[in-house]
Amino acid sequence: MANNIFTGGNFLTREILCQDVFTPEDFSDEHKQIADTTEQFVSNEIQPINGEIEARNFDLLLGKLKECAELGLMMIDAPEEYGGLELDKVTSMLVTEKMAFSLNFGLTYMCHTGIGMLPLIYYGTAGQKERYLDKLLRAEMIGAYCLTEPGSGSDALGAKSTAILSADGSHYILNGTKQFSTNAGFADLYTIFAKVDKVHFTAFLVERTFAGLTLGPEEKKMGMHGSSTRQVILDQVEVPVENVLGEVGKGHKIAFNVLNVGRFKLGALCVGQEKYALSEGARYANERNQFGVAIARFGAIREKLADVTALTFASEAVVYRLAGLIDDRLATIDKGIDNYYALYQKGIEEYAGECAIAKVFCTESAAKAIDEMLQVHGGYGYIAEYPIEQLYRDERVQRIYEGTNEINRLLIPSIFMRKGLHSLALDSAPNGVFSAEKQLLQGMKRIFLALSEHTLKMFGAGVVKEQEIVLTLADTVIQIFALESVVLRAEKACGTVTGQKEEWYQAVAALWTFKARQNFVHAAEKCAAFLTSDALLESIKSETQYRAKGLLAAKRCIADATSQAEKYIF
Ligand SMILES: Cc1cc2nc3c(=O)[nH]c(=O)nc-3n(C[C@H](O)[C@H](O)[C@H](O)COP(=O)(O)OP(=O)(O)OC[C@H]3O[C@@H](n4cnc5c(N)ncnc54)[C@H](O)[C@@H]3O)c2cc1C
């Protein structure tokens, strides 16, 4: 683990060293063992029955969830005192990543172990945990999370569902409709948000068997066909007061804190999808001949393999850097203290901005990666027989749920601006193999700080209404975090590997830096143009000088290796 504990957002004002970031190259033997167990479970138990899961054979799916629980894969985030394993976030993300290869079984798993179970783990009383947690960990009960309503999605706190305390004070009476609840069709325990007396937003643990709870029909979805998405309809549902989760009126804390982890887990799932897409694309490119040769020999196809490898490397670097940051922070909290989970929540909330970055960056990278790998398949990519067709349909929703990417983008600058970031503190001029990339990163950070200062000067607190500008600021931050994660990962790895592997790390860093600079300049120039600042436009030019050396050779090096391995090479 890293030596320093960094607060959220301070990568924007500090020079971060490679030894300060956790990278996939730092996985321990234990991490790798759990990843292997998950991989084997998915390839032996889930992939062969994907067709049946797609056809919504939920009995089969539930049986597989139980098998998954027997392997301990549901217990990673749960406290030891309730039979959990309480492993680190790196493990949790690694298992989620491997679950991506199970296609939409992975969504069911992620929902159950994430938004389905975490509200109870983080906010439940001892009594509530005793009643439900063990069953959830064994998949004898399945969890669902019901925040969205027909009239309130992004505006989650605008929920209309109500809860009224009974005259004898023994229970609340819930009424309303929750929309798009994943796992709803076979869930046994729903975390439902409703307003007590139409005002106090509150979370409730609601059992499926409670009278008055019914479900709408399965939604007919574009993708994720093998997952359940239904309305949860509440008609005079009596929920015992013991089933209030957390405090009355504090439901927003649960909703938003759980979403932080949900976003970050989704990032990990996307890493797995990118790897899956890449292996499908690379294999297909070797098998398919046109004009008398394998299409993998064409530069057009090879460039896609190289670019998707770089995208995947970047997503992976982002997700595990964030896992390391959160793990370091959580490791400072004494497990024995009473308010452990309150501090734990604060620890995760510290990185709410980075969680939003991971969500946006990884969902968009997965979309791009899957789209490009479908293109490699030509017409066959459009045919259901090939997994890439399903990945393409399944991926789309990821930019919508766990907060749309617009909502996440709007959050990012405001979270960091609230931290009062001002100037860039630099200890030293960049040196070493990646000095040019680090120089560029310093320039990017100075530009972000200048753009946000200018924006704040112009609009003050009214900046939240200037959404077009805020979105461009978010894009600059996302590019900084991702590029820094890539460069530091490559630098750290190059300290331990030699030969061909070292070449790969240097090549992928070169590839990504070229792309990230383009993305950054595009967003920064748009922001400066919105702000009508010629001075900022000039600074962007001078601060983002970077001469890409050997770009074509770097792409070919990565493409060759990917093509040969027929999978992600790092
Ligand atoms: C398959 C699936 C599974 C889901 N699973 C769950 C689940 O398990 N539990 C759950 O509670 N929910 C779930 N959802 C709901 C999901 O979280 C919401 O769909 C999402 O939050 C967006 O809400 P909405 O669909 O009402 O869109 P809206 O909020 O109506 O948004 C429509 C558009 O307007 C934009 N927009 C909205 N507000 C703003 C704003 N202030 N500024 C700028 N742009 C804005 C959005 O970005 C979007 O582009 C699921 C959805 C799907 C499709």
The ligand as a MOL file (V3000), in Angstrom:
LIG
                    3D

  0  0  0     0  0            999 V3000
M  V30 BEGIN CTAB
M  V30 COUNTS 53 58 0 0 0
M  V30 BEGIN ATOM
M  V30 1 C -31.7910 -1.1300 -16.3250 0
M  V30 2 C -31.9140 -0.1090 -15.2310 0
M  V30 3 C -31.6780 -0.4920 -13.9210 0
M  V30 4 C -31.8310 0.4340 -12.8910 0
M  V30 5 N -31.6590 0.0130 -11.5930 0
M  V30 6 C -31.9970 0.8490 -10.5790 0
M  V30 7 C -32.0350 0.3830 -9.2340 0
M  V30 8 O -31.6760 -0.7650 -8.9430 0
M  V30 9 N -32.4600 1.2320 -8.2720 0
M  V30 10 C -32.8270 2.5070 -8.5460 0
M  V30 11 O -33.2050 3.2290 -7.6230 0
M  V30 12 N -32.7890 2.9980 -9.8080 0
M  V30 13 C -32.3980 2.1960 -10.8350 0
M  V30 14 N -32.3800 2.6590 -12.1250 0
M  V30 15 C -32.7730 4.0240 -12.3810 0
M  V30 16 C -31.6230 4.9250 -12.8000 0
M  V30 17 O -30.7920 5.1630 -11.7120 0
M  V30 18 C -32.2480 6.1900 -13.3880 0
M  V30 19 O -32.7820 5.8350 -14.6460 0
M  V30 20 C -31.2540 7.3320 -13.5240 0
M  V30 21 O -30.9060 7.8250 -12.2640 0
M  V30 22 C -31.8040 8.4910 -14.3720 0
M  V30 23 O -33.0800 8.8600 -13.9730 0
M  V30 24 P -34.2520 9.0120 -15.0710 0
M  V30 25 O -34.2500 7.7690 -15.8640 0
M  V30 26 O -35.4760 9.3960 -14.3780 0
M  V30 27 O -33.7490 10.1670 -16.0050 0
M  V30 28 P -33.9420 11.7450 -15.7460 0
M  V30 29 O -33.4860 12.0980 -14.3950 0
M  V30 30 O -35.2860 12.1450 -16.1740 0
M  V30 31 O -32.8840 12.3240 -16.7910 0
M  V30 32 C -33.1560 12.4810 -18.1800 0
M  V30 33 C -31.9840 13.2610 -18.7940 0
M  V30 34 O -31.9100 14.5630 -18.2020 0
M  V30 35 C -30.6390 14.7590 -17.6150 0
M  V30 36 N -30.8060 15.5330 -16.3830 0
M  V30 37 C -31.6630 15.2980 -15.3680 0
M  V30 38 N -31.5040 16.2020 -14.3910 0
M  V30 39 C -30.5340 17.0330 -14.7920 0
M  V30 40 C -29.9060 18.1740 -14.2270 0
M  V30 41 N -30.1980 18.6450 -13.0130 0
M  V30 42 N -28.9550 18.7850 -14.9370 0
M  V30 43 C -28.5890 18.3240 -16.1420 0
M  V30 44 N -29.1250 17.2560 -16.7300 0
M  V30 45 C -30.0850 16.6030 -16.0670 0
M  V30 46 C -30.0940 13.3660 -17.3620 0
M  V30 47 O -28.6710 13.3550 -17.3090 0
M  V30 48 C -30.6420 12.5950 -18.5440 0
M  V30 49 O -29.8130 12.7730 -19.6500 0
M  V30 50 C -32.1910 1.7600 -13.1760 0
M  V30 51 C -32.3820 2.1540 -14.5100 0
M  V30 52 C -32.2700 1.2420 -15.5200 0
M  V30 53 C -32.5340 1.6870 -16.9260 0
M  V30 END ATOM
M  V30 BEGIN BOND
M  V30 1 1 1 2
M  V30 2 1 2 3
M  V30 3 2 2 52
M  V30 4 2 3 4
M  V30 5 1 4 5
M  V30 6 1 4 50
M  V30 7 2 5 6
M  V30 8 1 6 7
M  V30 9 1 6 13
M  V30 10 2 7 8
M  V30 11 1 7 9
M  V30 12 1 9 10
M  V30 13 2 10 11
M  V30 14 1 10 12
M  V30 15 2 12 13
M  V30 16 1 13 14
M  V30 17 1 14 15
M  V30 18 1 14 50
M  V30 19 1 15 16
M  V30 20 1 16 17
M  V30 21 1 16 18
M  V30 22 1 18 19
M  V30 23 1 18 20
M  V30 24 1 20 21
M  V30 25 1 20 22
M  V30 26 1 22 23
M  V30 27 1 23 24
M  V30 28 2 24 25
M  V30 29 1 24 26
M  V30 30 1 24 27
M  V30 31 1 27 28
M  V30 32 2 28 29
M  V30 33 1 28 30
M  V30 34 1 28 31
M  V30 35 1 31 32
M  V30 36 1 32 33
M  V30 37 1 33 34
M  V30 38 1 33 48
M  V30 39 1 34 35
M  V30 40 1 35 36
M  V30 41 1 35 46
M  V30 42 1 36 37
M  V30 43 1 36 45
M  V30 44 2 37 38
M  V30 45 1 38 39
M  V30 46 1 39 40
M  V30 47 2 39 45
M  V30 48 1 40 41
M  V30 49 2 40 42
M  V30 50 1 42 43
M  V30 51 2 43 44
M  V30 52 1 44 45
M  V30 53 1 46 47
M  V30 54 1 46 48
M  V30 55 1 48 49
M  V30 56 2 50 51
M  V30 57 1 51 52
M  V30 58 1 52 53
M  V30 END BOND
M  V30 END CTAB
M  END
